[in-house]
Amino acid sequence: MSSKELLYVEDALGHAEFLAKQCQDAVNTLQDTTLKNQAQQLVNKNREIFGRFYALV
């Protein structure tokens, strides 16, 4: 993997981690069950994406 590709993967990891944290914050503060479930699904998806990018390194 080239250094440029590695930088891209690191950037993608940071974005996935940030989005998962933002969605988790929403899960912790939302009262509406439907919205809370939707936010939790986004948390799970971003963690999955993080894992896929992490596996590249």
C-alpha positions in Angstrom: 0.0 0.0 0.0 1.4 3.4 -1.0 1.7 6.2 1.5 -1.0 8.1 -0.3 -3.4 5.1 0.0 -2.5 4.8 3.6 -3.4 8.4 4.2 -6.7 7.9 2.5 -7.5 4.9 4.7 -6.5 6.8 7.9 -8.8 9.7 6.8 -11.7 7.3 6.2 -11.1 5.7 9.6 -11.3 9.1 11.2 -14.6 10.0 9.4 -16.2 6.7 10.3 -15.2 7.0 13.9 -16.5 10.6 14.0 -19.8 9.7 12.5 -20.3 6.7 14.8 -19.6 9.0 17.8 -22.1 11.6 16.6 -24.8 9.0 16.0 -24.1 7.5 19.5 -24.5 10.9 21.0 -27.9 11.1 19.3 -28.9 7.7 20.6 -28.0 8.8 24.1 -30.1 12.0 23.8 -33.1 11.1 21.6 -36.4 10.4 23.3 -38.3 9.2 20.2 -37.9 5.4 19.8 -38.1 5.4 16.0 -35.3 8.1 15.7 -33.3 6.4 18.4 -33.4 3.1 16.6 -32.5 4.8 13.3 -29.5 6.5 15.0 -28.4 3.1 16.5 -28.5 1.5 13.0 -26.2 4.3 11.8 -23.8 3.7 14.7 -23.7 0.0 13.8 -23.2 0.7 10.1 -20.3 3.2 10.8 -18.6 0.7 13.1 -18.9 -1.9 10.3 -17.4 0.6 7.9 -14.6 1.4 10.4 -13.8 -2.3 10.7 -13.6 -2.8 6.9 -11.2 0.1 6.5 -9.2 -1.0 9.5 -8.8 -4.5 8.0 -7.0 -2.8 5.0 -4.1 -1.7 7.2 
